[in-house]
Amino acid sequence: MGNFKQKLSKYRNPTLINGTVYYNVPENVLDNLESDKWEYFTDNKYPKNDCEIVVFSNKKHKYYIEYTDSEFWERCINRNYIKWMKL
């Protein structure tokens, strides 16, 4: 999935906000790229620690590339993440 990051970066230069890489990519673009790869947090399918994922924030309707660590769940709740995909 290495070229997935390349597809994201063509839309806009990534911005780093509090340790999170942000891309301004329309939701339908990512959904169409890998529609079968999305997992929803409501399905009790959570990413493991120490992995890199793309998440969608319903709060701001934005995508973020996140690294899961011990504080991930707090960010997940605060930023209202609804779905994720492993990179």
C-alpha positions in Angstrom: 0.0 0.0 0.0 3.1 2.2 -0.3 1.8 4.0 -3.4 -1.4 4.8 -1.4 0.6 7.6 0.3 1.7 8.8 -3.1 -1.9 9.1 -4.2 -2.8 11.1 -1.1 0.2 13.5 -1.5 -0.8 14.5 -5.0 -3.8 16.4 -3.6 -2.0 18.8 -1.3 1.2 19.1 0.5 0.7 17.4 3.9 0.4 19.6 7.0 1.7 18.5 10.4 -0.7 19.4 13.2 0.2 18.2 16.8 2.1 15.2 15.4 -0.6 14.2 13.0 -0.2 14.4 9.2 -3.2 16.1 7.5 -4.3 15.8 3.9 -7.1 17.7 2.4 -8.6 14.9 0.3 -12.3 14.6 -0.6 -14.0 11.6 1.1 -15.2 10.0 -2.1 -11.6 9.9 -3.5 -10.4 7.6 -0.7 -13.6 5.6 -0.6 -13.2 4.9 -4.3 -9.5 4.1 -4.0 -9.9 1.3 -1.4 -13.6 1.0 -0.6 -13.2 -2.6 0.7 -10.3 -1.7 3.1 -12.2 0.7 5.5 -12.9 -0.5 9.0 -15.4 1.3 11.2 -14.7 2.0 14.9 -18.4 1.2 15.6 -17.8 -2.4 14.4 -15.5 -3.1 17.3 -12.6 -3.5 14.8 -9.8 -1.4 16.2 -6.2 -1.0 14.9 -3.4 -2.4 16.9 -0.8 -0.2 18.7 2.3 0.8 16.7 0.7 0.9 13.3 0.1 3.7 10.7 -3.4 4.2 9.6 -5.6 6.7 7.8 -8.6 7.9 9.7 -11.6 10.0 8.8 -12.8 12.6 11.3 -16.5 13.3 11.2 -16.0 16.4 13.3 -14.1 18.3 10.6 -14.8 16.0 7.6 -11.0 15.5 7.1 -8.6 12.6 6.7 -5.6 12.2 8.9 -2.7 9.8 8.9 -2.3 8.6 12.4 0.2 6.5 14.3 -1.5 4.4 16.9 0.1 4.7 20.4 -1.1 4.8 24.0 -2.8 8.1 23.5 -4.6 7.2 20.2 -7.9 6.4 21.8 -8.1 9.9 23.4 -7.4 11.5 20.0 -9.9 9.1 18.4 -12.7 10.3 20.8 -11.7 14.0 20.8 -11.5 14.2 17.0 -14.5 12.0 16.4 -12.9 9.5 14.1 -15.4 7.2 12.5 -13.4 4.9 10.2 -9.8 3.8 9.5 -7.7 2.0 7.0 -4.2 0.5 7.6 -1.4 1.9 5.4 
